[in-house]
Amino acid sequence: MSQYGCTIPRRGRELIAKILAAKMPLKISRIMMGQGVCPDEVFPGDLEDLVEPVAAGTSNEPTYDGDTVHMTVEYRSDLNGGLDHGFWIREFGVFAQDEDGSEVMLYYGTKEKLGRLKKELIYKDWFQTLPDFNAYVVRKNQALADYAGNPLDWAKRTLLNISKAGFFSSDRTIAEYNSDIWHLG
């Protein structure tokens, strides 16, 4: 798998934007655990179900802290008393109900790659991804909601933002750092 950790599939992004724009509650419909691995030629964001679903999982009721959703997802073997074989959990999905009653995969995670992501974020976070992540998610979801709510207004604001961007030059930036901060002469 070329990508690791987790992803929000395309249809999941659309549903999240709709939920944020309409301020609707998030309705988790099911949690699934599987033993599949996303093939290299398939982008995880295009998935609509697990590669090889095996058993149901569970979660607590999502709680909200501003624009952040908290929930715990777990696999409990007592929920799947009818399994006739064991399996390694290699993937999991969180599904939600859309207002039309259809089910959408909101989140696709792969267990074996999450350890690598955690180690990189905790021990090698050169770009300070972790400290800014919550703010990034809030702004990204707001942009998706703004676009879903009024694409024409969103396009106008995007164009205005681009037109107000300043000229960037690494030579100019270094010269300004030198004169304003470093004072190297």
N, C-alpha and C positions, 0 to 999 in steps of 0.2 A: 504494500500500500504506500503510495507516494506521499500521502498526507497523514498526519498522526493526531491523536488526541480526540477532538470532537469537532462537529460541524453542525450548523443549523441548515437543514436542507432548504432549497428554494421555496417550496410550498410552505415550509415552516416560517421563513422570513416574511412571506406575504401575509400569513395569518397573524404573526406578531405585529406587523404594521397595522393591520386592520383592528386588532385588539387595542393597540395604543391609541389609534385615531378615534375610535368609538368609545374608548374607556370601558370596554367590556371585560367581564371577569374571565380568567383563564380556566378552562374546564379540561383537566387532565382525564383522558378516557382510558388509557392503559399504559403500562410499563412492560416492555418485553426484553428478555435476555436471549441471546443467541450464541451460536458457536461458529458463525460464518466470518469470513474475512473479505472485505471489499476488494474486488479485483483491481489490478493496477490500471486497467483501461476504463474503469468506471470512476467518475468523480463522485465522492460521497455526498456532495450537495444535490445530486440528481436522484438519490435514493428516495423511495417512498415507503419502504419497509425494510426490515433487517434482511441481510443476505441469507441467513439460515436461522429463523426464529425457532426457539425451543420451548421456553417456559415464561410464565408471567412473573413479573416483579411487582413491587409495591412502592408507594411513596407516601410521605405525609402530605397534608393539605398545603399547597403553596402559601407562603407568607410574603408580604410585601414590605419593603423598607425603602420608601421613596420610589425610585424607578428600578430597584433591584428585587428580583424574585428569588426567594430561598426555598429549597426543598431537598429532601433526602430521598435518594432512590436506592432500593436494596432488593436483593434476591433472597427469598426465604423458601427453603425446600418444602416447608409444611404447606405452602400455597399450591404446590404442584404434586400432590400425593399420587397422581396417576402416572408419573414418569417411570418408565421401565428400564431406564439407563441413566448413567451419570453423564455430565458434559462439562467442558471447560467454557467458562463465560469469556467470550472474545469480543462481543459487541452488545450494545444495549440501545434501546430507543425509548423516547418519551413521546407519547402521542396525545393530541388534544382534539377536541371537538370543535369544528367550525360551526358558524351559525346556521348553515344549511344542513347540518347533521352529518356531514362527511368527516372522516377522520384524517388528520394530517400529522406526519411525523415532525415534531418540533425540534428534536435533538437526536443526533446519532453519535454515539461514542464507541471507541474501540479501547478496550482495557489494556492490551499489551503495550500500547504506545503512550498511555497516560503517564506511566512512570518516567519515561524519557522526557516528556514535556515538563513534568513537575521538577525534575532535576535541573533542567535547563533554565527554568524560570527562577528557581531558588538559588542555584549556585553560579549561573552564567548569564544573568540578566543584564547584559551590557547596555541594552537600549532602554532599560527601566520600564519594561512592558507591564510588569505586575503592579507597580504603584499607580499607574495611569489607567489600568484596565477598566475599572468600574466607570470612570468618567467617559472613557471611550465607548463603552457599551451603551451608556445613557444617551450620548450624543448620536451614535449610530442609529439606535432605535428611534430617536426623535426625528432624525432625517428620513428614515423609512416611513414613519407615521405622517410626516409633513408631505412627503411625496404621494403617499396613498390618499391622503385627504384632499390635496389640491395640486396635481402635477404641474399645471400652468404657473401657479404662484411659486412653486418650488423651483421651476426652471428660471423664472425671472430673478429670484433671490440668488440662485447659483451664478447666473450671468453677472449680476451686480457684484457679487463677491469676487469673481474672477477679475472683473474690470477694475476693482479697487486694490488689487494685489500690487504690492510694490515691486520694483525692479530688483532682481536678485543677481548678485555677482559675488563669487567667492573672493575675488581680489578686493572688491569694495568692502565686503564684510570683514575680512582680515585686517584691512587698513583701519576700519572703524573700531574694531576690537583693540588694535594697537594704540590708536589715539585716545580712545575713551576708557579703556580698562588696563591694558598691559603697560602702556607708557614706555615702550622700549626704544623710542627715538626715531 
